[in-house]
């Protein structure tokens, strides 16, 4: 990406990096991805919220989505716990409280 940028804007060759940023990390409030169908939209399947592990988990996520699309269910593993229905009836406050508790636990255990 750097070389095409310099080609288009030659002055960038003399630029230095002051800071860097990679963008948002798409995570859910319970730190688990959302994987599976959207009940209210026929044929719409979510595969999101993987955070920093999205690239690593891509192969299994793709396999599970392919299984669901082709067979109407998954065979490799049960994806129901990853469905968006787990958030039904939960308020943003409850989800935020859960996230704060999980982060505090990770910090205490040294797993973050």
Secondary structure, 3 states (H helix, E strand, C coil): CHHHHHHHCHHHHHCCCCCCCCCCCCECCCCCCEEEECCCCCCCEEEECEHHHHHHHHHHHHHHHHHHHHHCCCCCCCCHHHCHHHHCCCCHHHHHHHHHHHHHHHHHHCCC
